[in-house]
Amino acid sequence: MQHLVTDLLVTLAYGAVGVVLMAIGYVLVDLATPGKLHELIWTERNRNAALLLSSNLLGVGTIVVAAIVASDDDFTLGLVGAAAYGILGLVIMAAAFVLLDVATPGKLGELLVDPEPHPAVWVSATVHLATGAIIAAAII
């Protein structure tokens, strides 16, 4: 029974770190796009904004999973690693977004929240997912 309680607490801690990192990712996407992200997605049903946010959250989740797997059952290392690599991943994803914005015509944030589907959102989403995968591979 003690082992089960310990495993549940470890899972809770990893889950909390993952949720906090995803919340930070949400805030960063909200800052990078014009308008309020929650209104764009839940009120206006903007698919571009939803895809952009979803790819960011999946990228962060991939990094956290890799940090947990790489921890080799060392709880402290895994928890600190998940937080540190998650923050690093968010910083790199934000930098990649800025670089993509500089390299493409127009303001990327505005294109990504356009009410009409825009192919730029797929490029940006791919950058988020690829960044998460690259960092995850580096961890493992």
Secondary structure by P-SEA (a helix, b strand, c coil): caaaaaaaaaaaaaaaaaaaaaaaaaaaaaaaccccccccccccccaaaaaaaaaaaaaaaaaaaaaaaacccaaaaaaaaaaaaaaaaaaaaaaaaaaaaaaccccaaaaaacccccaaaaaaaaaaaaaaaaaaaaac
